Amino acid sequence: MVSIEEAQQTILEFITPLDAETVPVFQGLNRVTPQDHVAPWDIPAADYSAMDGFAFSRAALAGNRLKVTGFLPAGETCNVPVPPGEAIRIMTGAPIPPGCDTVVPIEEAEAEGEWIALSAIKAGSNVRKRGEDIRHGNVVIPAGSLLRPQEIGMLSAMGYTSLPVYRRARVAILSTGDELLEPGSTPRPGKIINSNSYSLAAQVLDAGGEPVLLGIAQDSYAAVCDKIKTGLDQDMLVISGGASVGDRDFVKAAIEGLGGSVNFWKVNMKPGKPLAFATLKGKPIFALPGNPVAAMVSFELFVRTALLKAMGHRRVLRPKVAAFLEEPVMNKGSRPHMVRCIVSKQDNGYHASTTGNQSSGRLSSLVQGNGLVRLEPSASHVAGEMIDVLLMDQEFEMGMMAQAHL
């Protein structure tokens, strides 16, 4: 068996970024750019008024009264200098006219017919300087950046209507087993519903990839081979079930029979021990356990990281937080145990509690939780102890990141 870290390293060393495609700028959201984006001009392109008010020269102000001699709305320019001792009424976003360096807001100026009276105001107030946001020629969004709404807005401000991004990974998903029925069927003795294909497809979507469902392969060498060959049309293939050592577990034999190479088979972890990573015709293949929880946890630790790297992401691992344990936990086994838990943010920090029974067939242990605690072999932790938690819930992750920036 290989360790979790060895398995992740082996996978990531094989994965290389996919090619890029050009998309409309707003469709670059949550994608990664493969190139630097350089500012083609200053932003703002000129000195602009930051307020509705009156523009004038603070240096030429004598006393506290100015005569208002014109009006400049946003979208227009004024090339005639404003004489010393005079002001021009100006709207937010209008360029500062020649002869002016300061704007007083309307509410801070007292109107007296054609004149305004001012209180004390600092030179340069309420003026957005040319290039104060972005300077022409600067790298604004470097290669490898994840494009969030704010990056999309900046790219639009820089004049982009389309841009290159790494292509979304297309992931073929296959479940194996004569016992499986598709959703919509009624379970009966000896038969269960195929939930793995759909939970794994959702995990692919959550990571930004495109799932391609291959259905169910019956428990025969020929059927598994046929489905694997079909899956090679996509960028990656994820198989659940059939990777263990049972009489009808044909996945490993089928991969090797088709000329593939199994890089490792079995990972030192619980749940998820019967897990294989293979390559066939240059395509990565992940053979995951058939138990629902084991399949999803294995995806989180291994497939998701590969997907993100393939799509150009620099950060491929979920974040961790240190949390106070709400209850004692222990691992009596000889393998690291990925325990499903509930993480919450409280006044004194993060807190974590387990989701109860940790059977790898109990999908509700994941439904109830949003994190994973790694318990090392023979480890024992008491209530109140701090422990690292891997966050699986994307919404919780974003909330945590926002808190960190407050």
N, C-alpha and C positions, 0 to 999 in steps of 0.2 A: 504494500500500500504506500501511496505517496501522501505527504501532508497537504493540508489546505493550501499553504503558501507555495509549496512546490507545484501543485496542480495549477494554481493561478499563474505562476511564472511560466510554466510550460505553455499554457494556452496563449498568454499575452505575447510571448516571444514568436509564436507562429502568426498571430493576427497582424495584418497590415491594413492601413486605411484604404477604403474603397476609392474609386475614381470620383471626380466632382461632376456636378451638373449645374446648369444655370436656371435659376427660378426667378419669378417676380419677387421684388424686394420683400414684400410682406410675407411671402411664403417661405422665407428664410428663417422664420421664427423657430426657435429651439433646434436649429441646425448649427453646424460648425463651419466656419469659413476657412478655406485652405490658403488664403493669401492676405497680405497686409492691405489695409484700405487707408489711403493717404488723402488728406484734405486737399481738394482742388482749389480752394479759396479760403479766405478768412471767414470765420463765423463769430460774431456778425461781420458782414461785409463792409460796414461803415459804423460810425458812431451813431447810436440810436437812442431815442428817448425811452426811458423805462416807465414813464408815467404820462397821464394826461395832465398838461400843465402849461407852463410858459418857459421858453428857452431864451437865454440871454448870456451876456458876458459878465461873469462875476468880477473879473479884474477891473472892468470898466464901470462898475456900479458905484455911483456917487449918491449917498443917502439911501433911502429905502423905497423909492418910487420909480416905476418904469412905465413908459408909454407903450401900449400894445399896438403894433402896426401891421399885423398880418395873421394868417391862419395856415397851418401846415398839417393836413390829415395824413394818416398812414397810407402808404402806397404812392405818395407824391414826393418830389424833391424841391428844394429851394436853393438856387445857385447864387442868389443875390445876398451879399453879407448884410446881417442885421446890424444897424449902426449902434455904437456905444450909447448906453442910456435908454435903449429901446428893447422890447421883447416881442417875440412872436408866439402866438398860441399854437401849441403842438400836441399831437395825439401820440399815444403809446405806439411804438414801432416806427414812427417817422424818423428819417435821418436828421441829425442835428445840422442846422444851417450854418454856413460860414459866419464867423464872428460870434458864435455862441459856444459856451463850454459847460453850462449848468442848466438844470431844469428845476423849477419850483412847482410842486403839485398844485392843482387848482384849489384844493381845500386849504392850502397854506398861503394863498395869496388873497388879499382883500381888494375886491373890485371897486374902482372909483371912476365910473364912466369909461374913458379910453385909457385909464391908468390903473395900475395895480400897486398895492403897498405890500412890502415883504417884511417878514420877520427874518431873523438871522438864518442864513443858509450857507453851507460849505461849498466852495468851488468844486465843480465836477459832480455834484450830487445828481442822482437819478439819470445818469448817462451810462448806457452800455457801450463800452469801448470796442472799437474794431478789433477783432481777433481775440477778445478776452475769453471766449469759449474755446475756439480752435484756431490754430495758426496754419496758414497755407503751407503745405509740404510736410506737416507732421503726420506720423503714423497714428491714426486715431483708433482704429480697431485692428489689432495685430492678428496674424494668421493663428489659427487654433482657438479663436474666441467663440464661445457659445453666444448665439445671437438671441438676446432677449428683446422685449418690446422697446427698451431704450436704445439698444444698438440699431434696431430697425429704424427708429426715428432719426438717429444720427446719420445713418446711411442715406435716408431719404433727404435729409438736410444737405448732404454732400452731393446730391444730384443723382443718386443711383435709382434706376427703375428696375433693374435686375442685378443679380449677383451670383457668383459661384458658391456652392456649398457642397459638402460631402454628401454623396448619395445615401439614401436610407437603405439599411441592410434588409434584404429580403430573406426571411427565415422560414424554411419548410418545417412543418411540425407533424410528427407522426406518432400515433399511439399503437401499441401492439398488444394482442391478446384476444383469444377466442371468447373470453368472458365479457368483452366490452360491448355495450350498446350505445348508440348515439343519443344525445338529449332529445326528448320527445317520445322516447320509448318508455315502456313500463318495466321497472326492474322485476326480476323473478329469480327463483333459486338458481344459483350458479352464474347469474348475470348481474353486472353493475353498469352504471352509467359512465361513459367516458368524459370525465370532467377535466382530465389533465390537458387535453388538446386545447381547451378553451381557457383554462387558467394560464397556460404557457403562452397562448396567443395574446392574452391580455398583458402579460409581462413583456412580451416583445413590443406591443404597442406603447406601453408605459415607458419603455426605454427609447422610443423613437423609431423603431423598426417597423417592417411590414410583414405580418405573418401570412403564410400560405399553408392552409390546412390540407394535409394529404389523407385524412381519414384514418381508418383502422387497418392495420396489417394482421391478418390471421396468423396463428402460431404454426407457421411452416417456413422452412428455409427459403423456398422459392418466393413466397409472398413477401417476406421481409426484403429479399434482394430486389424484387420489382419495385417496391416502394422506395427503397434507398436510391435506386437509379433515377427515379422520378424526382426525388428531393435534390439531386445534384444540379438541377436546373437553377436552383436558387443560390444565394451567397453562403448560407449555412444550413445545416440540417440538425434538428433537435428531435430525438426519439425518446419516448417515455416507455418504460417496461422492456422486458426481454434482454436486459443487460446483466442479469445475475447468472447463477450457475445451475438453473433448473434444466430439466430435460427438454423443455420447449422454449428456452431462452436462446434465440438464434441470432441476435443482433451482432455480437462480436464475431461469430463465425461468418455471417453474411458480409460484414465489412471486409474481413480478411479474404474471403472467397472472391470478392469483387476487385481485389488488388489493393485494398486500403491498408493503412498502417495504424495500429493501436498504440498511441503514445503512452497512455497509462490506463489501468483498469483497477478500480478500487481506490477510494480516498479515505484516509484515516479521519473519519468524522461520523457523527450521528445526528440526525438522519442523513442518509445519502452515501453510504459506503459503496454500493454497487454502481459506480459511476465511471464511465469511460470517455476519453477524448481521443478521437481518431481523425485521420485525414485520408481523403480519397479523391483522386484527380484534382488535387489542390484545394479542395473544399473541406472546411472543418466540420466534424460531426460530433455532437454531444449525445451520448447515450445515458439518459437519466433513469433513476429508479422509477418503478411504477407506482409506489405509494404516493398519494397526492402531496403530502407535506414534504416528503423527501424530494420530490420533483421540483417543487417551488423553491425550496431552500437551496437546492443545487443550482437552479437557474440563477438565483440572486447572487450566489458566490462566484459562479464561473461563466455562465452564458451571458449575463448582463454585462459583465466587464468586457467580454470579447466584443459584444455588439457595440458598446460605446467606443472602444478603441477603433473598431472598423469604421465608425462614422465620424472619426476625427476628434473625439473628446479627449481632453487632457486628464480630467478627473474621472476615473472609471470606477472608483470604489464608493460605496455609500458612506456618508459621514458617521462618526461615532460621537456619543456624548457620555460623560461620566454621570452616573445616576445613583441615587441612594436606593438600596434594596429595601423593599417593603416587607420582605419575608426571608427566612433562611433558605438557601438553595445549596444543593450538593450534587456531584456527579460521582456515582458509585462505579461507573464503567471505566474501561481502558481506552476509550476514544474521546476526543473533544466532542462535547454535546452542544449543538446550537439550539438553545432553549427559546421558545417563543414567549414574548413578554409584552406588557402594556407599559408604554412610557408616557409620563405626563409632566407638564411644567408646573411647578409650584413656587411659592414665594422664596424658598431657600434653595431652589435648583431643580434638577430633573429627578424623578422618582420612577422606579421600575418594579413591576410585580409580574409573576409568571401567569400564563393563561391556563394553568391547571394541568390536567393530563397531557403528557407530551408524546403520545403515540403518533407515529409517522403516518398513520391512516386517519388521524383526527384533524380534518381540514378546519374545523371550527377553532382549533388552537391558533391558526393564522388569522382567521376572520376576526377573532376577538383582540388580536394584538397589532402592534405597529413596529416591533423591534425584535432583535435577536441578541441574546446574551450567550457568549461563548464560555462554557465551563470546561476547564481543562480536566484531564483524567484525575480522579480522586480528589478533586477540588471541593472545598466547603466554604461557604460564605454566610455570614450572619446578617440578620436584619440591621439596617442602618449603615452597612458597609458600602463603600463606593465601588462601582463596577462599570466597565465600559459596555455600552449598548450600541449595536449597529441599527441605524434607523432605516426602516423599510418603507415607511409612509411618506410619499413625496410631499403632500401638503404639510405634514408635521415638519419635514425637513426644511421647507421654504419658510415656515414660521420661525424655526430655530435660527435660520440664517438672517432673517429680518431682525430678530431680537439681538443678534450679535452686532448688528450695525447701528442700533439705536444709541 
